[in-house]
Amino acid sequence: MFQIVRKSEMAKGTIISLDISAPKIAKKIQAGQFVIIRVNDTGERIPLTVADKDPFSGIITIIFQVVGKSTALMRSLKIGDSIKDVVGPLGKPVESELLTPLKSGTIIMVGVILSE
Ligand SMILES: Cc1cc2nc3c(=O)[nH]c(=O)nc-3n(C[C@H](O)[C@H](O)[C@H](O)COP(=O)(O)OP(=O)(O)OC[C@H]3O[C@@H](n4cnc5c(N)ncnc54)[C@H](O)[C@@H]3O)c2cc1C
């Protein structure tokens, strides 16, 4: 089980940030990789990118948009609640010279989805 240690709403009711205790993943995961989350025994598995990690405290951060059943269920979770499965790291890390700490400081990447 993976406990939620922090929750915030980045956009009211629609964009949620969760900090989850997942020490093994926090140690290994790299930029661009994702995890598969299953909230409970009957839940579906959904992929979510890891937005941040702290290998020292063992915390990973996910940020998701509420679009359907599983993300709505995740929105209802509170600090102290647990997620059944968090599997990862999955996917290929981003390869970039920019990600070398000696060449840059903090990098922020922003993606925008435009819809009609
Ligand atoms: C590798 C990978 C990484 C991902 N990382 C993130 C992430 O970091 N944050 C995040 O918010 N999402 C991310 N997604 C998308 C996320 O997995 C889906 O939004 C999620 O599976 C939806 O599950 P649900 O049960 O809530 O919705 P469902 O019940 O599966 O879908 C409900 C309805 O919403 C539509 N829908 C599903 N996803 C989206 C979407 N993203 N935008 C618009 N409409 C959609 C479906 O077509 C369907 O009509 C990622 C997907 C992949 C493949």
The ligand as a Tripos MOL2 file, in Angstrom:
@<TRIPOS>MOLECULE
LIG
   53    58     1     0     0
SMALL
NO_CHARGES

@<TRIPOS>ATOM
      1 C1          2.2220    7.2980  -20.3390 C.3       1 LIG1
      2 C2          1.0330    8.1200  -19.8790 C.ar      1 LIG1
      3 C3          1.2130    9.0830  -18.8980 C.ar      1 LIG1
      4 C4          0.1390    9.8550  -18.4670 C.ar      1 LIG1
      5 N1          0.3490   10.8090  -17.5210 N.ar      1 LIG1
      6 C5         -0.6820   11.5730  -17.1050 C.ar      1 LIG1
      7 C6         -0.4950   12.5860  -16.1120 C.ar      1 LIG1
      8 O1          0.6140   12.8030  -15.5930 O.2       1 LIG1
      9 N2         -1.5830   13.3170  -15.7400 N.ar      1 LIG1
     10 C7         -2.8260   13.1230  -16.2830 C.ar      1 LIG1
     11 O2         -3.7690   13.8310  -15.9190 O.2       1 LIG1
     12 N3         -3.0490   12.1430  -17.2070 N.ar      1 LIG1
     13 C8         -2.0130   11.3820  -17.6250 C.ar      1 LIG1
     14 N4         -2.2350   10.4050  -18.5490 N.ar      1 LIG1
     15 C9         -3.6210   10.1600  -18.9630 C.3       1 LIG1
     16 C10        -4.3410    9.3070  -17.8870 C.3       1 LIG1
     17 O3         -3.7920    8.0030  -17.8550 O.3       1 LIG1
     18 C11        -5.8370    9.2200  -18.2030 C.3       1 LIG1
     19 O4         -6.3810   10.5150  -18.0580 O.3       1 LIG1
     20 C12        -6.5340    8.2670  -17.2500 C.3       1 LIG1
     21 O5         -6.1960    6.9330  -17.5970 O.3       1 LIG1
     22 C13        -8.0250    8.4370  -17.3210 C.3       1 LIG1
     23 O6         -8.6090    7.4440  -16.5330 O.3       1 LIG1
     24 P1        -10.1150    7.6120  -16.0260 P.3       1 LIG1
     25 O7        -10.5780    6.2590  -15.5460 O.co2     1 LIG1
     26 O8        -10.2160    8.7190  -15.0480 O.co2     1 LIG1
     27 O9        -10.8950    8.0740  -17.3100 O.3       1 LIG1
     28 P2        -11.6450    7.0860  -18.3450 P.3       1 LIG1
     29 O10       -12.9100    6.6100  -17.6940 O.co2     1 LIG1
     30 O11       -10.6930    6.0650  -18.8430 O.co2     1 LIG1
     31 O12       -11.9660    8.1200  -19.5130 O.3       1 LIG1
     32 C14       -13.1340    8.9300  -19.4430 C.3       1 LIG1
     33 C15       -13.2810    9.7630  -20.6850 C.3       1 LIG1
     34 O13       -12.2580   10.7850  -20.7190 O.3       1 LIG1
     35 C16       -11.4930   10.6760  -21.9250 C.3       1 LIG1
     36 N5        -10.1250   10.9320  -21.5170 N.ar      1 LIG1
     37 C17        -9.2960   10.0460  -20.9200 C.ar      1 LIG1
     38 N6         -8.1090   10.6520  -20.6690 N.ar      1 LIG1
     39 C18        -8.2130   11.9330  -21.1350 C.ar      1 LIG1
     40 C19        -7.3210   13.0490  -21.1340 C.ar      1 LIG1
     41 N7         -6.0710   12.9780  -20.6110 N.pl3     1 LIG1
     42 N8         -7.7560   14.2170  -21.6870 N.ar      1 LIG1
     43 C20        -8.9990   14.3010  -22.2090 C.ar      1 LIG1
     44 N9         -9.8830   13.2670  -22.2090 N.ar      1 LIG1
     45 C21        -9.4940   12.1140  -21.6900 C.ar      1 LIG1
     46 C22       -11.7020    9.2910  -22.4450 C.3       1 LIG1
     47 O14       -11.5720    9.2770  -23.8430 O.3       1 LIG1
     48 C23       -13.1380    8.9860  -21.9950 C.3       1 LIG1
     49 O15       -14.0570    9.5000  -22.8980 O.3       1 LIG1
     50 C24        -1.1780    9.6280  -19.0140 C.ar      1 LIG1
     51 C25        -1.3480    8.6550  -19.9830 C.ar      1 LIG1
     52 C26        -0.2620    7.9200  -20.4280 C.ar      1 LIG1
     53 C27        -0.4690    6.8870  -21.5080 C.3       1 LIG1
@<TRIPOS>BOND
     1     1     2 1
     2     2     3 ar
     3     2    52 ar
     4     3     4 ar
     5     4     5 ar
     6     4    50 ar
     7     5     6 ar
     8     6     7 ar
     9     6    13 1
    10     7     8 2
    11     7     9 ar
    12     9    10 ar
    13    10    11 2
    14    10    12 ar
    15    12    13 ar
    16    13    14 ar
    17    14    15 1
    18    14    50 ar
    19    15    16 1
    20    16    17 1
    21    16    18 1
    22    18    19 1
    23    18    20 1
    24    20    21 1
    25    20    22 1
    26    22    23 1
    27    23    24 1
    28    24    25 2
    29    24    26 1
    30    24    27 1
    31    27    28 1
    32    28    29 2
    33    28    30 1
    34    28    31 1
    35    31    32 1
    36    32    33 1
    37    33    34 1
    38    33    48 1
    39    34    35 1
    40    35    36 1
    41    35    46 1
    42    36    37 ar
    43    36    45 ar
    44    37    38 ar
    45    38    39 ar
    46    39    40 ar
    47    39    45 ar
    48    40    41 1
    49    40    42 ar
    50    42    43 ar
    51    43    44 ar
    52    44    45 ar
    53    46    47 1
    54    46    48 1
    55    48    49 1
    56    50    51 ar
    57    51    52 ar
    58    52    53 1
@<TRIPOS>SUBSTRUCTURE
     1 LIG1         1 GROUP 0 **** ****
